[in-house]
Amino acid sequence: MSDRLMNMTVVILAAGLGTRMRSKRAKVLHRAGGLTLVEHVVAAAAAVAPADRTIVVTGHQADEVEAVLAPLGVGFVRQVGQKGTGHALASCRERLQKSDGLLMVLYGDTPLLSPVTLQKLRDLQSTSGAAATLITTTLANPSGYGRVIINDKGDVTAIVEDKIATPQQKAIQVINSGIYCFQAPLLWKHITELVPNAVSGELYLTDMCEILTRHGHRVGALHIDDPDELLGINTRIELADADRVLRERKCRELMLDGVTIERPETVTIDPHVRVGVDTVVEPFARLLGMTEIGEECRVGAGAILESAVLEDRVVVGPYTLVANSRIETGAQVGPFARLRPDSHVGPDAHVGNFVELKKTHLGRGAKSQHLAYIGDSEIGAGANIGAGTIFCNYDGEKKHRTSIGERAFIGSNSTLVAPIEIGADSYVGAGSVITDAVPPEALALGRGRQVVKPGWVKGRKKAAVKEPSTSSS
């Protein structure tokens, strides 16, 4: 294939509101499979064109759409006044009319479109000699879609809109997806011939087929067997369907790579998540964002991991929340634990049920097994934090840090008032309130002396009998 033909530009049309979504948010900003709809399309387009040759046409909520996509390196053209798909593409003419090679047109609401299909479209267009190639598919019920008329040579001769089709044409089940690949020079030469539709007043890209044919050029078709891949999202029901398909794809990908997923239909895994071999994911787990999981881990039922990093052989118990935190090899967290952002659990450390960590580094083999809040702290290797311990890290204005030395033992129901340092190999007695530093190998007690009064109950009862009754008759 020549360099000229392989010189590809992609235009993604993403300017509309999507009124059938019944939403204040632009349709392409709705999420399925862990990304916005338009992010999925940009990801697929990367298979045929670099980001600097991908243009997204924005309009409704343009600032918000562009903010989402700007980190991906694509360019933008704004469509002023949404006057149809032809008008949207024509908005790019000034910027792209000098480009040669191929130009592919995609839509920002088709998240299931695969990179493989786009590569097939590119390859067919680059070798066929046609002025354009469009993607078609077959629907059992094609009502509402434009029908594609194809001659004996396999070329497209017309696209007939459903509302003006004859009964014979309505019987055709081959429909137009709206996805095209053009010879760019021919597109820009003839796009000015688009005329407003008599009913809507809009410019329709489908009319380019008739225009190119009228000038003696061929229009080819790439027929794909899976119509779901071309699903354009118009309603919340279709959005849910797309999310299901994308989630199924991700689970299948991981299972083929050696991950066990129990009841995968219940599990939610975002597209950028990575999981190592022989890891087990239990039902109803959610692996979100940029989560990375090593080998031979177990993620318990109902656990939620968001941009978390788990090294090898980590166990996350059921119904545990881990966000933007790291858990090192062999550590165990949960069940019912919560790791808030910037927490770091060291190798072989244990975090038990109803323990909350926040901006805390738990050293190798350290343990906090029950009912504790540990915030803004450094916990040394081998330290033990007893049940009910509270790190008082906030004075109402500022956060303060707590440092616990190696092998220190913090008794149950202790309160550590930061800033404070507990030395290595030291002990804090159960129920203590600690406000001053504890040196290494010391015992700290910070509680009131117990008082026992024998016979106090009997005396109280006698006093109660002598008191006159105040109840009314």
C-alpha positions in Angstrom: 0.0 0.0 0.0 1.3 3.4 -0.8 2.2 6.0 1.8 -0.4 8.3 0.4 -3.2 5.8 0.8 -2.1 4.9 4.3 -2.0 8.5 5.4 -5.1 8.4 7.6 -7.1 11.1 9.3 -10.0 10.3 11.6 -12.9 12.7 12.3 -15.2 11.8 15.3 -18.5 13.5 15.3 -19.4 14.4 18.9 -21.3 17.7 18.8 -24.9 16.6 19.6 -26.9 16.7 22.9 -28.7 13.4 22.5 -32.2 14.4 23.5 -33.4 10.8 23.8 -31.1 10.3 26.7 -33.2 12.7 28.7 -30.2 14.2 30.3 -28.6 17.6 30.9 -25.2 16.0 30.1 -24.0 15.6 26.5 -24.6 12.1 25.2 -21.0 11.3 24.5 -20.1 12.1 28.1 -22.2 9.3 29.5 -20.2 6.4 30.8 -20.2 2.7 29.8 -17.6 0.1 30.6 -15.6 2.5 32.8 -15.1 5.3 30.2 -17.2 8.0 28.5 -18.7 6.9 25.2 -16.4 9.1 23.2 -13.3 7.9 25.0 -14.0 4.4 23.7 -14.3 5.7 20.2 -11.0 7.6 20.5 -9.3 4.4 21.8 -10.6 2.4 18.8 -9.5 5.2 16.4 -5.9 4.9 17.7 -5.7 1.6 15.8 -5.8 3.5 12.4 -4.5 7.0 13.1 -2.2 8.7 15.6 -3.8 11.1 18.1 -2.4 14.2 16.2 -4.4 13.1 13.1 -7.6 12.5 15.0 -10.1 15.4 15.1 -13.2 15.4 17.4 -16.0 17.7 16.3 -17.6 19.3 19.4 -20.6 21.5 19.9 -23.0 20.9 22.8 -21.0 21.2 26.1 -17.8 21.5 24.0 -15.7 22.7 26.9 -16.6 19.6 28.9 -16.1 17.2 26.0 -12.7 18.7 25.2 -11.6 18.6 28.8 -12.2 14.9 28.9 -10.3 14.2 25.6 -7.5 16.7 25.7 -5.2 14.4 27.7 -5.4 11.9 24.9 -3.8 14.3 22.5 -6.6 14.6 19.9 -7.5 17.9 18.1 -10.9 19.7 18.1 -13.1 21.5 15.7 -16.2 23.2 16.9 -19.5 22.9 15.0 -21.3 26.2 15.3 -25.0 25.3 15.1 -25.8 21.6 14.8 -27.1 21.3 11.3 -26.6 17.6 10.6 -23.8 15.1 10.1 -22.8 16.6 6.7 -22.5 20.0 8.3 -20.4 18.6 11.2 -17.9 17.1 8.8 -17.9 20.2 6.6 -16.9 22.2 9.7 -13.5 20.5 9.4 -13.0 21.5 5.8 -10.9 24.6 6.4 -8.6 22.6 8.7 -8.3 19.4 6.7 -9.0 20.2 3.1 -5.3 20.1 2.2 -4.9 16.6 3.7 -4.4 13.7 1.3 -4.8 9.9 1.9 -7.8 8.6 3.7 -10.3 10.2 6.0 -12.5 8.0 8.3 -15.7 9.3 9.9 -16.8 7.9 13.2 -19.4 8.8 15.8 -18.8 9.6 19.5 -21.7 7.5 20.7 -20.6 4.0 19.3 -18.5 2.6 22.1 -18.6 -1.0 20.9 -16.8 -0.4 17.6 -13.6 -2.5 17.6 -10.1 -1.5 16.4 -10.1 -4.6 14.2 -13.2 -3.4 12.3 -11.6 0.0 11.7 -8.4 -1.7 10.4 -10.5 -3.8 8.0 -12.3 -0.6 6.8 -9.0 1.2 6.2 -7.5 -1.8 4.4 -10.5 -2.3 2.1 -10.7 1.4 1.2 -7.0 1.6 0.5 -7.0 -1.3 -1.9 -10.4 -1.0 -3.6 -9.9 2.1 -5.6 -13.4 3.3 -4.5 -14.0 6.9 -3.6 -15.5 5.8 -0.3 -16.3 2.7 1.7 -19.1 2.5 4.3 -19.8 -0.1 6.9 -23.0 -2.1 6.6 -24.7 -4.8 8.6 -27.9 -6.8 8.6 -30.7 -6.3 11.0 -33.7 -8.6 11.6 -35.7 -5.4 12.1 -34.2 -2.6 10.1 -37.0 -0.1 10.8 -35.7 3.4 11.3 -32.4 2.8 9.5 -31.3 3.8 6.0 -31.3 0.9 3.6 -28.3 0.3 1.5 -28.8 -0.6 -2.2 -25.9 -2.7 -3.5 -25.4 -3.7 -7.2 -24.1 -7.0 -8.5 -20.5 -5.8 -8.3 -20.9 -5.2 -4.5 -20.9 -1.4 -4.9 -23.3 0.9 -3.1 -25.6 2.7 -5.5 -27.9 4.4 -3.0 -28.8 4.9 0.6 -32.5 5.2 1.1 -33.9 6.7 4.3 -36.5 4.6 6.0 -39.3 7.2 5.9 -39.1 7.6 2.1 -38.3 4.0 1.2 -40.8 2.0 -1.0 -42.2 -1.2 0.4 -39.7 -3.2 -1.7 -36.8 -1.1 -0.3 -38.2 -1.5 3.3 -37.8 -5.2 2.9 -34.0 -4.8 2.6 -32.3 -5.7 5.8 -28.9 -4.3 5.0 -28.5 -1.0 6.8 -26.1 1.9 6.8 -24.0 2.3 9.9 -23.0 5.9 9.1 -19.3 5.0 9.4 -17.3 5.9 6.3 -13.8 6.0 4.9 -13.2 8.5 2.1 -10.5 9.4 -0.3 -9.9 12.7 1.4 -9.3 14.9 -1.8 -12.6 13.6 -3.3 -14.5 14.2 -0.1 -13.3 17.9 0.2 -13.8 18.5 -3.5 -17.5 17.4 -3.4 -18.7 18.1 0.1 -19.9 21.6 -0.9 -22.5 19.9 -3.1 -24.5 18.7 0.0 -27.8 20.5 0.1 -30.2 20.9 3.1 -32.8 18.2 3.5 -36.2 19.4 2.4 -37.8 18.3 5.7 -35.2 19.0 8.4 -33.1 21.6 6.7 -30.0 19.7 7.8 -27.0 18.4 5.7 -26.8 14.6 5.7 -23.5 12.8 5.2 -25.4 9.9 3.6 -26.0 12.1 0.5 -22.2 11.9 -0.2 -22.9 8.4 -1.6 -25.2 9.7 -4.3 -22.9 12.7 -5.0 -19.8 10.6 -5.5 -21.7 8.1 -7.7 -23.1 10.9 -9.8 -19.6 12.0 -10.6 -18.6 8.5 -11.7 -16.9 7.3 -8.6 -17.5 4.0 -6.9 -18.7 3.6 -3.3 -17.9 0.3 -1.6 -19.2 -1.5 1.4 -17.7 -3.4 4.3 -20.3 -5.8 5.7 -19.8 -6.9 9.3 -21.7 -9.8 10.9 -22.1 -8.4 14.5 -24.6 -5.5 14.4 -24.1 -4.9 18.1 -20.7 -3.5 17.3 -22.3 -0.6 15.5 -24.8 0.2 18.3 -25.2 3.9 18.6 -26.3 4.9 22.1 -29.5 6.9 22.2 -31.3 5.8 25.4 -30.4 4.7 28.9 -31.4 1.2 28.0 -28.9 1.1 25.2 -26.3 2.6 27.5 -26.9 -0.3 29.9 -26.6 -2.8 27.1 -23.3 -1.3 25.9 -22.0 -1.4 29.5 -22.8 -5.0 29.8 -21.1 -5.9 26.5 -18.0 -3.9 27.4 -17.8 -5.6 30.9 -18.2 -9.0 29.3 -15.4 -8.3 26.9 -13.0 -7.3 29.7 -13.9 -10.3 31.8 -13.3 -12.6 28.9 -10.0 -11.0 28.1 -8.8 -11.5 31.7 -10.0 -15.1 31.9 -8.3 -16.0 28.7 -5.1 -14.5 30.3 -5.3 -16.8 33.3 -7.5 -15.0 35.8 -10.3 -16.8 37.6 -13.5 -14.7 37.8 -16.3 -16.3 39.8 -19.7 -15.4 38.3 -18.3 -12.9 35.9 -21.7 -11.5 35.1 -21.7 -9.9 38.5 -18.2 -8.4 38.4 -17.4 -4.8 37.2 -13.9 -4.3 35.7 -12.8 -1.1 34.0 -10.8 -1.3 30.7 -7.4 -0.2 32.0 -7.4 -2.7 34.9 -4.6 -5.3 34.9 -4.7 -8.6 36.7 -2.0 -11.2 37.1 -2.3 -15.0 36.4 -3.9 -17.3 39.0 -5.6 -14.4 40.8 -9.2 -15.1 41.9 -11.9 -12.4 41.7 -15.0 -13.3 43.7 -18.6 -12.3 42.8 -19.7 -8.7 42.9 -16.2 -7.3 43.1 -15.5 -3.9 41.4 -12.0 -3.2 39.9 -12.0 0.4 38.8 -9.8 3.0 37.3 -6.1 2.2 37.0 -6.1 -0.8 39.4 -3.2 -3.2 39.0 -3.3 -6.6 40.7 -0.4 -9.1 40.8 -0.3 -12.9 40.6 -2.0 -15.3 42.9 -4.1 -12.7 44.7 -7.7 -13.1 45.9 -10.2 -10.2 45.7 -13.2 -11.0 48.0 -16.9 -10.7 47.2 -18.2 -7.2 47.0 -14.7 -5.6 47.4 -14.2 -2.3 45.6 -10.7 -1.4 44.4 -10.2 2.0 42.7 -6.8 2.7 41.2 -5.3 0.4 43.7 -2.0 -1.5 43.4 -1.8 -5.1 44.7 1.5 -7.0 44.5 1.6 -10.8 44.4 -0.3 -13.1 46.8 -2.3 -10.3 48.4 -5.7 -11.2 49.9 -8.4 -8.5 50.0 -11.3 -9.8 52.1 -15.0 -9.4 51.2 -16.6 -5.9 51.2 -13.3 -4.1 51.5 -12.7 -0.6 50.0 -9.2 0.3 48.6 -8.7 3.6 46.9 -5.4 5.0 45.4 -3.4 2.8 47.8 -0.7 0.1 47.6 -0.7 -3.3 49.2 2.6 -5.2 49.1 3.3 -8.9 48.7 1.6 -11.3 51.0 -0.4 -8.7 52.9 -4.0 -9.3 54.0 -6.7 -6.6 54.1 -10.3 -7.0 55.3 -13.0 -8.1 55.4 -14.9 -4.9 55.8 -11.7 -2.7 55.9 -11.2 0.7 54.3 -8.0 2.0 52.8 -8.4 5.6 51.9 -6.0 7.4 49.4 -2.3 7.3 49.9 -2.3 4.3 52.2 0.6 1.7 51.9 0.4 -1.7 53.5 3.8 -3.4 53.7 4.7 -7.1 53.0 2.9 -9.6 55.1 1.0 -6.9 57.1 -2.6 -7.5 58.3 -5.4 -5.0 58.3 -8.6 -6.6 59.7 -12.3 -5.9 59.9 -13.6 -2.4 60.4 -10.1 -0.9 60.3 -9.7 2.4 58.4 -6.3 3.6 57.1 -5.7 7.1 55.6 -2.3 8.4 54.5 -0.7 5.6 56.5 2.3 3.3 55.9 1.9 0.0 57.7 5.4 -1.6 57.8 6.3 -5.2 57.1 4.3 -7.7 59.3 2.5 -4.9 61.2 -1.0 -5.7 62.3 -4.2 -3.8 63.0 -6.9 -6.5 63.2 -10.0 -4.9 64.5 -12.0 -1.7 64.8 -9.3 1.0 64.5 -8.9 4.4 62.8 -5.3 5.0 61.7 -4.6 8.3 59.9 -1.5 10.3 58.9 0.9 7.8 60.3 4.0 5.7 59.9 3.7 2.3 61.6 7.0 0.3 62.0 7.5 -3.3 61.1 6.0 -5.8 63.4 4.0 -3.3 65.4 0.6 -4.3 66.7 -2.4 -1.8 66.9 -5.0 -3.1 69.3 -8.8 -3.1 68.7 -10.5 0.2 69.2 -7.4 2.3 68.8 -7.9 5.8 67.5 -5.3 8.1 66.0 -6.4 11.6 66.7 -4.8 13.3 63.7 -6.9 16.5 63.4 -7.0 19.4 65.8 -9.7 21.3 64.0 -7.4 23.2 61.8 -4.4 21.0 60.8 -3.6 17.3 60.3 -0.7 15.9 62.4 1.3 12.7 62.1 1.8 9.8 64.4 4.9 7.6 64.3 4.9 4.1 65.8 8.3 2.4 66.1 9.1 -1.2 65.2 7.5 -4.0 67.3 5.6 -1.5 69.4 2.4 -2.7 71.0 -0.6 -0.4 71.3 -3.2 -1.8 73.7 -6.9 -2.0 72.9 -9.0 1.2 73.0 -6.1 3.5 73.1 -6.2 7.1 71.9 -3.1 8.6 70.4 -3.2 12.4 70.2 -1.0 13.6 67.3 1.6 14.8 66.8 3.2 12.0 68.7 6.0 9.4 68.5 5.8 5.9 70.1 9.3 4.4 70.3 10.3 0.9 69.1 9.6 -2.1 71.4 7.4 0.1 73.6 4.0 -0.7 75.1 0.9 1.4 75.5 -1.6 0.1 78.1 -5.1 -0.7 77.0 -7.5 2.2 77.4 -4.8 4.9 77.6 -5.0 8.4 76.2 -1.4 9.2 75.1 -0.4 12.9 74.5 3.3 12.8 75.1 6.1 10.9 73.3 6.9 7.4 74.5 10.6 6.4 74.5 11.7 3.0 73.2 11.2 -0.1 75.4 8.9 1.9 77.7 5.4 1.3 79.1 3.0 4.2 78.8 -0.3 4.4 80.8 -2.6 7.3 80.4 -5.8 6.4 82.2 -7.5 7.3 85.5 -7.0 5.1 88.6 -9.8 2.6 89.1 -11.9 3.1 92.3 -13.8 0.2 93.8 -16.4 0.8 96.6 -17.5 -2.5 98.2 -21.2 -2.6 99.3 -22.1 0.5 97.3 -25.1 -1.1 95.7 -26.7 -2.2 99.0 -26.3 1.3 100.4 -27.9 2.8 97.3 -30.9 0.5 97.6 -31.5 1.5 101.3 -31.3 5.2 100.3 -33.9 4.6 97.6 -36.4 3.0 100.1 -36.2 6.0 102.5 -37.0 8.5 99.7 -40.7 9.6 99.6 -42.7 8.6 96.6 -43.4 11.5 94.1 -45.8 9.6 91.9 -49.4 10.7 91.6 -52.3 8.5 92.5 
